[in-house]
């Protein structure tokens, strides 16, 4: 379906089959798309603020440059989706599947990401400022040069995550798993690591001693 630049504000398309649809530039704020099939859809530069996308299938969708302020993507399937330069400030993404999504420079400020799965997420330069998340999985994710200032991550999985050059100023990583994580060159002024665990493969910025920030080394 070709719906580029369509006006879908407050429309009800729950459960609709929009797979492969061309929705680039669509104005669809507050649209109801819960459970919709949007596989491989093109949503480039679409306006989807406050959209209800709970449980939607967005695998492989291209959402580059889209605006999704305060959208609800709870339990949405976003594996392999493209979110480059997308703006998801304040979005609800609890339980969303973001495996291997391409999300360079995505804005996730104040997004709710608890229990989301971002295994292999490609999010260089992403903004996660003030994010609060519990049991978020970021195993093997690339968050190089990402901004996580004032973020609070509880019991999150950051094994083999790339955080080189990231801004963790004032961040709180509480009981997180950091085995093999690379934080070389990261800014960690005021960051706390209470109860987090790391191993011999973990890499830290010059001068940072994780044990002094209440993290503990795993037993060999």
N, C-alpha and C positions, 0 to 999 in steps of 0.2 A: 504494500500500500504506500502511495506517495502522499504524505501529509505534511510536507515541509512547509514551515511558516503557518501551520494551522492554528486556529484559535480554539483551544480546548479548556479554557478556564472553568474550573469547577465541574467539568464533565465527569460522568460516571461510566468508566470503562473497566469495571472490575471483572477479572477473569478473561478479558478479551485476548484474542490471538492477534498480536501485532508483531509477530516474529518477522524479521527482515524489513520492517516498515521504515520508511524514510520520514523521520520526524525532526529533521534538522531545523533549528530556528523556531520550533513550535512554541507558542505561548500557552502553557498548560499548568499555571499555578493552581494549587489546590485540587488538581485532577485526582480522581479515584481510580487507581490502577492496581489495587491489591490483588495478588494472585494472577496478574496478567502475564502473558507470554511475550516477552520483548527480546527474545534471543536474536543476536546479531542485528538488532535495530540500530538505526543511526539517529542519535539524539544530540548531535553536535550543536553547541550554543543554544540549546533549548532552555526555556524558563520553566522550571519544575518546583519552584519554592512551595513548601507546605504540601507537596504531593504525597498521596498515600500509596506507597509502593511495597507495602508489607507482603512478604512472600513472593514477590514478583521474580520472574526468571529473566535476568539481564545478562546471562552468560554471553560473552563475546560482544556485547553492545558497545557502541562508540558514544561516550558521553563527554567527549573532550570539550572543555570550555562551557559546559552546561552549568546552570545555577540551580542548586537544590537546597536553598536555605531552609532549615528546619523541616526538611522532608523526612518521611518515615520509611526507612528501608529495613525495618526489622525482619530478620530471617530471609532477606532477599538473597538471591543467588547471583553473584557478580564475578564468578570465576572467569578470568581472562578478559574482563571488561576493560575498556580504555577510559580512564578518568583524568587524563592529562589536563592540567589547568582548570579542572572543575572546581566549583565552589559549593562545598557541603557544610558550611558553617552551621553548627547547632543541629545537624541531622541526627536522627535516631537510627542507629545501625546495630542494635543488639542482636547477636546471633547471626549476623550477615556472613556470607561466605565470600571472601575477597581473595581467594587463592590465586596467586600469579596475576592479579590485576595490575595493569600498567597505569600508575597514578602519579607520575612526576609532577611536582609542584601543586598537587591537589590541596585545597584548603579544607582541613577537618577541624578547625578551631571549635572547641567546646562540643564536638560531636560525642555521642554516646556509643561506645564501642565494646561494651562488656560482652564477653563470650563470642565475639566475632573471630573468624578464622582468617588471618592475613598471612598464612604460610606462603613464602615466596613473593610477597607483595613487592612491587617495584615502585618505590615512592621517594625517589631522590628529590630533595628540596621541598618535601611536603611540609605543610603547616599543621602541627598537632598541638598547638599552644592551648593550655588549660583543658586538655582532654582528661576525662576521668574514666578509667576502664578497669574492670575486674576480669581476670581470666581471659584476657585478649591474647591470641596466639599470633606472634610475629616471627615465627621460626624461619630463619633464612631470608628474612625480608631485607630489602635494601632501603635504608633510611639515611643514607649518606647526606650530610648537610641539611637534614630535616630540622625543623624547629619544634622542640618539645618542652619549651620553657613553661614552668608552672604546671606541667602535666602531673597527674597522679595515676600510676599504674600499680595495681594490686594483683599479686599472684599471676603475673603475665609471663608468657613463654617467649624469651628473646634469644633462644639458642641459635648460634651462628648468625645472628642479625648483624648487619653492617650499619654502624652508627658513626662512621668516620666523619669528623668535622661537624657533627650535629650540635645543636644548641640545647643543652639540658639544664640551663640556668634555673635554679629553684625547683627542678623536677623532683618528684618523690617516687622512687622505684621500691616498692614495698613487697618483700618476699617474692621477688621475681627470679627467674632462672636465666642466668647470663653465661652459660657454658659456651665458650667459643665466640662470644660476642666481640666485635671489634669497635672500640670507642676511641681509637687513635685520633688525636686532634680535636676531640669534642670539648665543648665548654661545659664544665660541671660546677661552676661557682654556685654554692649554696645547695647543690643537689644532695639528696640523702638516699641511702641504699639499705635501709633497715631490713634485716632478715633476708636480703637477696643472696643468692649463691653464685659463685663463679668457679672457674677451674684454670688450670695452667695454660689453656689455649686462649683465655680471655685477654684482650688487649685494652690498655688504659691510656688516657692522656698523660703526658709527662707530669710528674709530680703528684699524681692522684694515687692514693693508697686506699683501695676499697675497704680494707679491714678497719681503717680509721673512720669509715662512714657506716659502720655497723653491718657491713656485708661479711660473709664468711666463705672461705675456700672449701670446696668439696674435697672430701677425703679421696686420695688416689686409690 
